[in-house]
Amino acid sequence: MIDKDELWYRVLKARYGEKGGWLREGGRHSLAWWRSLCRVREGIGEGVGSWFESNTRRVVGDGKNTLFWHDIWTGEIPLKMKFPRLFELSVIKECSVEEMVRVMGSDGGWEGLWRRRLLAWEEKSVREYSVLLYNIVLQENISDDWRWLLDPSHVYSVRGAYRFLTNSGELVDRTLVDDIWHKQIPSKVSLMVWRLLRDRLPTKDNLVRMCVLHIDDVTCVSGCGHLETAPHLFVTCNIFSSLWCHVWFWLAIDFVPSGDLRQHFLQFAKMVGLPRSTHVYFRIIWFASVWVL
């Protein structure tokens, strides 16, 4: 993603191009795996935001591989956000730190850096901006590097990322994780349910979003005429939902189902008023029913 001389970077650049110092995502016409990889920077899950980008910092060595405006290499935000007007007026938006220091020169000249002559209030930002550059000491024999803030060693680890994501808001429901993986449930069934509860099954709405199907081909496979989504297919479809009626009749229980998959699972697996020891049996029945569907 950043080694611009490497083969993969050149291949992806030829395919998608560059924007803001990054390889382009390519929009809906790009491959799904590439869009997912690009969106790591934007974060995953509600309430987490740009978790990956927020927890990485660029450590400047020779300054050749650090983008002056776009990377977070000084402070907590990119300079294009700290000095938005100067970034807008700059004629070299894609330059590295090393290039900016070289253009500035030893005498601190700023001529030629802006699209027009600066106004008085804009020059105030330039003075703050220039103080930042005067304090830069580049190290010619040391390459730029990344620092991972979630580990004391500043080296990226899957453990650090996992702990951060599983402890951030409601990103992961620990109860659901524990209930899905059980020794009495085949792994392939647990995996299918894990994908189902995260809307990762190839239902037609997801296939349209991934540009596998045309937008007009989204009706339910049962022929009911509704949009095929995971909640519809497994819970509310007039055709398939009849299975749940048979299950309730067999169990001799009254059940008011939720249209939300997670709530449906929790309500069914943890029947109110029944002993805790029965929960595992209801869970297995729910898994078996979903697997049949």
N, C-alpha and C positions, 0 to 999 in steps of 0.2 A: 504493500500500500504506500510505502514512502521511499523505497530504494529505487530511484528513477532510472538507474542504469541497468537494473535487472530485467531479465527477459519477460517475466510475468507483468511487470509494470508497463513495459512497452507494448505488450499484447493488449492489455486492458485499456491503455491510453488510445491505441489505434481503434479499438472497438467502441469505446464510450466517450473518449475525450477527457478534458480537464476543466474544472471550474473552481475558482477560489483556492487554488493550490492542491485540491483533492481530485482524485479520479471521479468522474461523473457517475451518478447512479444509473442514468439512462432511461428513467421513467418506466412506463408500463410495457415498453418494447424490450426491455432488458430481461435477462434470465432471473428467475426467482431467487436462486442461491446468491446471485450477485447483489440484488436489492437487499436481501437479508443481511449480508455481510456489511454493506455500506451503512445500514441502519443501526448497527451496533453503536455507532457514535451518538445516535439519537436516544438511546436507552430502550429498555424493555420493561413493560409493565406500568401500571398506574402508580403515580406518586413517586416514581424514581427519577424521571427526567433523563437528562443526558448523563447517565451514571458513569459510562465508560470515559467519555471525554472529561468529565468533571474530576475524575480521579487519576488522570494522567497529566504529567507536566513535561515539557521539553527542557532538557538540560543543555545549555549552549556550550559547545567546545570551540570548534572553528567557525561555527555559524553558517556553514554552507548548506545544511539540510534542514534548517529551521526557517519556516516562513515568518517573516517579520510581522506582517499584519494578521495572519490567520491562526497561527499556533499560539497556545498558552505557554509562553516561555518566561514571562515576567509578570508578577501579580496573579490575580485570580481569573482574569478574563482576557480574551485576545485584544490586541491593541486596536483593531478595527472597531471594537465595541467601546473601548475606553476613549478613543478619539474618532468618533464617527464622521465628523465634518472633515477632518484632515484625511481620513481614508477616502472619503468621497472625492476630495480634490487631488489626491495623489495620482501621479502619472505612472507610478510603478507599484501596482497593487500586488503583484505576484513575486516580489523580490524576497530573497533570503536575508537573514540578519547580516551576514557577511557582506552582501551586496549593498545594503543600506549604509553600513558603516563606511564602505569604500566610496560610495557616491557622495556621502556627506563630506569626506575628506578631512584632513587633519586641521584645516582652518574653520571647520564647522559651517561651510557654505551651504545654503539651502536653495540657491537659485536653480530653477529647472525641475524642482520636485513637485510643483503644484501647477494645476491647469490654468490658474489665474493669480493675480496679485492678491495676497491675503488682506482681509479686513483687520481692523485693530483688535477686535475681540478674538479673532482667529489666531492672531500672533501670540496671544496669551497662552493658548493651547500649545503652540509651537515651542514656547520657552519651557513648558513642563515636559514636552516631548523630547526636547534637546538634552535636558538634564539626564533623562533616562539613557540616551545614547552615549553621552560623555562618560557614563559609569560602566560601559561595556568593555570588558577585557577579553578579547578572543584568544584562544589557545590553538595555535596553528597545527600542532601535532595530535590534537585530541578531537575525535569526531563527536558530533552531537549525539545525544542519547535520550532515552525515555526514563522517566521516574514514575513508578506506580505507588500511589499514596496509601493504598490499603494494606501495605505490608511494611514492617519496620525495615526490611532490607531494601525496600523500593524496587524489588523485582516482582514482576507479575506472577501471580499464582492463581490456579483455579479455585483453591480453597478460599483465598481472600475475596474473590469475586462472588463465590457461592454464599459465603457468610453475609456479605453486604446485601445481596439480592434477597436472601431468605429472611433477613431481619429488617427489611425496608417496607414499612406500611403493611399492606395486605397483599403483597405480590404473590406470596405462596401461602396457601391455607394448609397449615401443618396437619390438621385433622384429616383432610382429604388425602394428603400424601400417605399418611399412616394407614388409612382405610383401604387405599387402592392396592398397595403391595402386601399380600398376605400369602402365607405358605399353602393355604387350601385353595388358592385361586391360581390357575395356570398363568405363567408369565405373559404369554401372548394376549390373554384376555385383559390382564392388568394394564399392559401397554396400550391396548386399544382404548380402554376406558380413560387412561391418563391423557391420551390424545383427544378423546371426545370432550372431556371436561375443560380442555383448553382450546377447543374449536380448531383442532389441527387435523381432522379427518377430511378426506377429499369429497366433501359434499359439494353440490353444484355451485352454491354461492362462493365457496372457496376456490373452486376450479375456474370460475369466471374472473375472480380477483387475480388469479395467477395466469390469466390469459390462455388457459387450456381450452375452455369452452367459450362460445359466443354468448354475449349478454342476453340474447333472446332464448337461450336454452337453459333456463334456470328453474323450470317447474319441477315439482316433486316427482320422483320416479314411480310413485304409486298411481299417478294419474289424477290426483285430487285437484290439481290446478294451482296449488299454492307454491310460493317460493321454497325451494329445498334448502333449508338450513339445518344445522344439527338439532336444535331444540324442536323444530317442526318434525323432522324425520323420526326422532326417537321418543317424543313425548306427545305432541299435539296433533299429528296427522290422523285424519279420520279413519284411514285404513289400518295403519300400523298400530295406533294407540289401542286398538281393540285387544291386543295381546295383554295389556295391563289389566283390562277388565277381567279377563280369564284368570290372571294371576291372583287378583284380589278375591275373586269368587272361590278359587281353590284354597286360599288362605283363610277364607271366611272373615274378612275384615272390611271395614269401611275406610276409604282413603280418598282425600281430596287432593289431587295431584297439582303440583306447581308447574308452570310453564317454563321455569328455569331449570336447566339440567342439574346444576349443583344442588339446588334446593330440593329437587325431586329425589336425588340420590340420598341426601341427608335425611329427608322425611321418611323415606322408605327404609333405609338401613337402621335408623334409630327410632323405632316406633315408640311414641310416647305411651307410658304406662306399662310397657312390657319390660321384663327383666333385662339387665345389661347382657346377660349370657346369651340372649337370643339375637343380639345385634349381628353377630357374625353370620348367622344363618340367613337373615334377611339380606345382608350384604351379598352373599353368594347367590341368592335368588335374583337380586337386581342385576348382578353381573351376567348371570346366565341369560336373563331376558334381553338385556342389551346386546349380548353376543348373538343371540338368535336374530334380533332385528338387523 
